[in-house]
Structure formats: C-alpha cells, structure tokens
C-alpha cells in the first residue's frame, strides 16, 4: 500500500510540475460521506473531505486534499480524476494516514456561476467498504 502511495505521489508531482506553464482550471471541493457501509446508525461518525484538483488537460485532473474521519486517523489524499464526459468522472485516491486506496465514480451538476454539486461513490480497497459522498465544488478559471 505504501509503495502504491509513493508511486502515485511521483506521478502527480511530475504531471503537475511538468505542465505548470499551461493555463488550466482548478477545482476546489469539499463534501461528507452521506452513506457508508460501516455506519451502524445515522450520525454515528463523520467523514469529511476537502481537495483541490488541477486540470492538466481538459478531461484529466490531478489533485491533493485531506480526509478527516472522527473514528480514524486524518489522512492526506493524493489522486486523479478522469472525466469521460463533462459531468461524469472516475477517480483514484491514495489515502496516506489510513494507508488505503479508494476507487470511485462521480457526477457533477453545474449550479450558479462556477459552483458545482458533486456526488461520488468510492470503494475503499483496504477497508472493503463503500461510501457515497456529497458536496460542493468551485471552479477557478485561469
């Protein structure tokens, strides 16, 4: 798991710094796990996430963020998103702290201005848990 996190970090750093001269958009977003398979009752625990993604090219974004879990360790997250179509994406994140990898698929709905509503389903490989996260995002145009 640690080797995978290190590999993801090297790829992200090389992608971001290799294309840092291009003027692409940023997406800043945050959300909470609305449903997760290890929840025993509503509001039993809370899982929040915040991230920033840099669009290297139109359909590919590299990002970093933080995951705050009330019943577990806070994690630094590194990941990437691939937008198959404008509002649908798949993502992979490495969670450094809980030593896990999350694979997911999400949907974003444009709201007023640069604001987005996002919903994403993630499968956590190490925990073998599934969660649905909802949140908002803001696109910073360059």
Beta strands, then each sheet from edge to edge (+ up, - down):
strand 1: 26-36
strand 2: 47-57
strand 3: 60-69
strand 4: 75-85
strand 5: 88-96
strand 6: 100-110
strand 7: 115-124
strand 8: 129-140
sheet 1: 1+ 2- 3+ 4- 5+ 6- 7+ 8- 1+
end
